[in-house]
Amino acid sequence: MKHVVITGANRGIGLELARLYAARGDQVTGVCRESSPELDQVAARVLDGVDVTRDADVEKLAHALSYNPIDLLINNAGILQDERLGSIDFDSLRIQMEVNAYGPLRVAQALVSLMPDGGKIANITSRMGSMADNDSGGRYGYRASKAALNAFGKSLAMDLKPKGIAVAQLHPGYVQTRMVGFSGHLTPTESARGLADRIDGLTLENTGSFWHSNGEALLW
């Protein structure tokens, strides 16, 4: 049985990942700002009241997990807002950077000492963070924050490889969640299965990779 820690686990993709790993027989710790009845039913432990943008909250999280080694950390918490050139809200850009980029790095830094050789970190990113894939513009904060997360994840992969910890950046697909008004192509269950397959295939040989949940290698 592995210990799986998932941020943003109270709904959407995070909740489906919690369900998937719990069904496998793993010990799931769901981390979120506010829990949900669905998460309470599936997770072995719920740590709510955790805002990944706050140092004090992440320190509290690390303390709560300090006696429970982590085999898999899934940085899933995220936020999507829209900006258009000519009316960009720079506060919107800042909060997306805090949640989508700095948050996962803050959590990884705080928890990596609890991860054994063979541990894995999966950063749930987006192909919208790809420079090569941007042919439509817009979404300034989301694109920039996910590009930053990709850069952070790549550095984590290099720094943690000697410790035996592998890191992947994973695009979940266009998923039917509240974040996109439930207008996606994949159900959260379908996305979670693909993400878990990619995590299963993550090794020190392919650490630092940027993958679609369907297995496609994505361009930076």
N, C-alpha and C positions, 0 to 999 in steps of 0.2 A: 504494500500500500504506500502510495506516494502522498506527500503533502503539497497541495496545489493552492496557491494564493492568487486571488483574482481581484483586481480593483474594478470599480464600476460594475459590481456583480449583481446589483439589485434588479436590473431589467435588461432587455435587449440581448445583445450578443454575450455580454458578461454573464447574464443569468443562464443562457443556454449552455455556455461553457461550464458553468457550475453544475448544471444538471448532467451534462455528459460525463464529467470526471467523477461525480458522485456515483453515477450508474456504473462506472468502471470499478468502483470499490475504493476510490481514492478519498483521502481526507481533504475536504474543500474548506478553505477559509475565505469567506466572502467579505470584501472590504468595500465600503461605500459611505456616502454622507448620510443617507437615510435608507434603512432597510425596507424590504417589501415582504408581504406574507409568503410570496413564492420563494424568495431566497431563504427565509426562515425555515421553510419546509425542507429544503434540499441541502443546505450547507451544514457541515458538522459544527462550524463556528462562524458567527457573524460579528465583524468589528465595524460598527457604524460610527457616525460622527467623525469620520476621517475625510478631511479635505486635502487632496494631494498637493494643493498650492500652499499649504501652511506647514512650515518647518515643525512647529510644535505638535501638530497632528501626526505627522510622519514619524517623529520621534516617539510619540505614544504608541504608534503601530509597531515600531521596532521593538519597543519594550514588551508589548503584549505577546509578541511572537518569539521572544528571546530564548525560550526553552524548547522550541519546536522547529527543528531544521526544515528548510524549504527546498523541495525538489524542483518545483516549477513555479516561477513568478510570471503571471500574465498581467501586463500593464494595459488595461483596457479602458480605463476612465477617459472620457474625451468630451469635447464640445464642438459643435459646428455652428458658425454664424456666417452671415453673408455680407459682403461689402462690394460696392461698385465704385469704380473710378469717378471722382468728382464728389462723392459723398462718403468717403471712408471715415469710419469711426475708429480712431486709433486706440481708444480704450477697449474696443472689441478685439483689435489685434492683440493687445497686451494680454487680455484674459485667455485668449486661445493659446498664446504661447505659454502662459503659466500652466494651464491644464494639460494641453496636448504634448508639450515638449519638456518643460522644466519639471512637471509633475512626475512623469515616468523616470526621469533621471534622478530626481530627489528620492523616489521610492527605491529604485535600484541601489543607489549609493547607501541608503539606510539599511537595506535588507541583505546585501550581498555577503556580508560576514556570516549570515545564517545559512548560506547555501553550500552544500558539500561538493566535492569533486563529482562531476556528472550532472550537476544542476543545470537548469535551463531558464533563460529569460525570453519571453515572447512579447514584443512590443506591437500592439495593435495599431498600425499606422494606416496609410491610405495611398493609393496610387496617385492621388491628387498632390502628394508631396514629391512626385517625380517631375524633374525639369523636362525630361525628354517627352513626357506624356501630356504636357500642358499645351493643348491646342485651342483652348476656349477662354483662357483668361479668368478674371474675377476671383472670388473666394480668396482674397489676399491673406487674411489671417489664417484660414484653415490650411491653405497650401503651404504658407511659410512655416507654420507650426509643425506640420507633418514632415516637411523637408528637414527642419531642425531635429525632429525626433529621429529621422533616418540617420542623420549625421551623428547624433548622440549614440544611437544603437550600434553603429559601425565602430565607433571608438570603444564602447563597452565591450564589443566582441573581441577587439584586439587586446584590450587591457585584461580581460578575464580569461582569455584562452589559456595562459599559463597556469591558471587556477583550476582548469578543467571545467569551466562553465561556458556553455554555448549560448549565443544570442541570435535571435532572428527578428526581422521587421516583416510583419505580416499584414497584407491587405485583405480585409474580410470579404470583399465584393460589395456590390450595391445591395444592401440588406434592408428588408422591410422592418425598420425600427422607427421609434418616435423621432429620432434625430432627423430623418428625411421624410417625415410625414407618412410613414408606412408605404412609400412608393417604390421600394426596391425590387430587384429581380430575384433575390434569394430570400428564403425564410431564415430567421435566426438559427433554426435547427440545422439547416443545410450549411450555412456559413460555419457554424461551430464544428461540424463534422470535418469540413475541409481544413479549418485552422488546426484542429487536433491532429489530422494526418500530417500536416506540415511540421508540427511540433514533434510528433513521433519520429519524423525523418531528420530532425535537427541534430547535428553532430559537431564535433570540433573541426571536422574537415570542411563543412559548409557554413560554419559560424560567420555571422555578419551578412548573410544573404537577405535579399528583399524579394519576397514571394507573394503572389496572389494565393488565396485560399484554394484555388483549383490546381495549384502546382506550378503555374507559369512563373518563370523568373522575370521580374520586373526591372525596367531600366531606371537608373537614378535620375 
